[in-house]
Amino acid sequence: MYSGQKAPVTLGHEFSGEIVEVGSDVTRVKVGDRVTIEPILAEHNLIGDYNLDPNLNFVGLAADGGFAKYCVLDGDLVHVIPDSLSYEQAALTEPAAVAVYAVRQSALKTGDTAVIFGLGPIGLLIVEALRAAGASKIYAVELSPERQAKAEELGAIVVRPEEGETVVEAIHRLTGGGADVSYEVTGVPVVLGQALAAVHKAGECMVVSIWEREASINPNEFAIQEKSLKGIIAYRHIFPKVLELMEQGYFSAEKLVTKKIKLEKYR
């Protein structure tokens, strides 16, 4: 809506680059600056609770994005990259922002236990965000052996139920009654119920994924066990903090980037 652009659009919303030209009204950055992009399209740009804009959209989805040599952006959407970070590392700022925001919006406190359902890119980044937040133990529920291995490399404990045991039962056994906070990152209806059941009484389940269908849950999880269910969309006011964490070694591109594909191959 805010871009005024119609399909087709150039995709790519997780990217960084060098500024080669600025408009006359741009004062925050200059030609030659290395920047990462916060690809938000909202009525007031990055002011207030911009991720809750009813018409929220993203550069790379509703306006031309980063899968190109050049990209024209509003000057408010860029963040200068610290000298110590590479362009490749800075390109991870956007997905890492989702993970950091999910953890910061949750009830997790230093020393708490957490369980993540779904260890795709965002789930793996949540492992890192939880480490930064001081979680004592981070459990991972994932079917893919490749993703399980990557989760373990990042410091998570992969949940492997014993014979005849459900994944929820395994989590309760490993945690001594349930995790403090769970993070649902799959968008699969049955998993939402598992993520809610995996936390102890008065625990919290965070919904991080975007859903394409309805899911059923047992209301008694809330009424009798006083659990909480909370969701997030994207992020707000978090990119500078993510860049600071990257300077400390979190969200390492060396660990998280497993394959490189040249853009020219898919023109």
Secondary structure, DSSP 8 states (H G I E B T S, - for coil): --S---SS-----S-EEE-----TT--S--TT-EEEE--EE-TTTTSSSGGG-TT-EEBTTTB--SSSS-----GGGEEE--TTS-HHHHTTHHHHHHHHHHHHHS---TT-EEEEE--SHHHHHHHHHHHHHT-SEEEEE-S-HHHHHHHHHTT-EE----TT--HHHHHHHHHTS-EEEEEE-S--HHHHHHHHHTEEEEEEEEE-S--SS-----THHHHTT--EEEE--S-SS-HHHHHHHHHTTTT-HHHH------GGGG-
